[in-house]
Amino acid sequence: MKEFLLIILAYLIGSIPIALIISKKFFGIDIRDYGSGNMGATNAFRILGPKFGTIIMVLDILKGMTAVGLFYFLPYYLSDELARTNFMMGLGLAAVIGHIFPIFAGFKGGKGVATLLGMLIAVQPVVAVCCVAVFVIVLLLTRYVSLSSILGAIMLPISVLWIWNEHELSYRIFALSVALLVIITHQKNIGRLIKGRENRIPILKHRVRKKNKSNN
């Protein structure tokens, strides 16, 4: 019962619509009416600029880390590493689902990549570094955030299954599920990448806000 309540709390933490709150308070707009129409960090960078985009990304990452840290409320998990990690993954996934389908914003959120990164940092920081490295390299080479996110997520099961050769089944399922989740939430982006219509981001530049929901 206590685990269930903490899972619900993790979902509620993930549901906090950081980008929506900031866009309304400082810009007087609903960020979902611009760009890609979601509350992800990528759209925040594009619409609100690098300053607020960075703030939103960091806060979304902290949502994932905070949700995972809820396991501290149940001290008996401290003595069982496997059970603790499994519970941490459950808490983190609940936060990611909350970010994608936030109850506080009409279930219309972002794609969950930043919150997912926060979860991964809290659960397995070394693997998180590998995924971030792939993301950054691909982004610098292509300037496609969507492609960078997808390949960064695919690096997770590669790291868990082959580089570290993790034998625990729950870790393997978790890694594959996360990669699949990111791919599913980026289906439209994949279609635009194949057709050569995906938008590149201007690195270190702020684009003028433009209401265009057809873009990433």
TAVEN-V657219 format. One record per backbone hydrogen bond with DSSP energy under -0.5 kcal/mol. NH is the residue of the N-H (numbers start at 1). CO is the residue of the C=O. If there is no record, write none. Layout:
NH;CO + NH;CO
This chain:
5;1 + 6;2 + 7;3 + 8;4 + 9;5 + 10;6 + 11;7 + 12;8 + 13;9 + 14;10 + 15;11 + 16;13 + 18;16 + 21;17 + 22;18 + 23;19 + 24;20 + 25;21 + 26;22 + 27;22 + 27;23 + 28;24 + 29;23 + 31;29 + 33;30 + 34;31 + 35;210 + 37;34 + 39;109 + 44;40 + 45;41 + 46;42 + 47;43 + 48;44 + 49;44 + 49;45 + 53;49 + 54;50 + 55;51 + 56;52 + 57;53 + 58;54 + 59;55 + 60;56 + 61;57 + 62;58 + 63;59 + 64;60 + 65;61 + 66;62 + 67;63 + 68;64 + 69;65 + 70;67 + 71;68 + 72;69 + 73;70 + 74;71 + 75;73 + 77;74 + 78;75 + 79;76 + 80;77 + 84;80 + 85;81 + 86;82 + 87;83 + 88;84 + 89;85 + 90;86 + 91;87 + 92;88 + 93;89 + 94;90 + 95;91 + 96;92 + 97;93 + 98;94 + 99;95 + 100;96 + 101;97 + 102;99 + 105;102 + 106;103 + 107;102 + 108;105 + 109;100 + 109;107 + 110;99 + 116;112 + 117;113 + 118;114 + 119;115 + 120;116 + 121;117 + 122;118 + 123;119 + 124;120 + 128;124 + 129;125 + 130;126 + 131;127 + 132;128 + 133;129 + 134;130 + 135;131 + 136;132 + 137;133 + 138;134 + 139;135 + 140;136 + 141;137 + 142;138 + 143;138 + 143;139 + 145;143 + 148;144 + 149;145 + 150;146 + 151;147 + 152;148 + 153;149 + 154;150 + 155;151 + 156;152 + 156;153 + 157;153 + 158;154 + 159;155 + 160;156 + 161;157 + 162;158 + 163;158 + 164;159 + 166;160 + 172;168 + 173;169 + 174;170 + 175;171 + 176;172 + 177;173 + 178;174 + 179;175 + 180;176 + 181;177 + 182;178 + 183;179 + 184;180 + 185;181 + 186;182 + 186;183 + 187;184 + 190;186 + 191;187 + 192;188 + 193;189 + 194;190 + 195;191 + 196;192 + 196;193 + 197;192 + 198;192 + 201;143 + 203;201 + 205;202 + 207;205 + 212;210 + 215;212
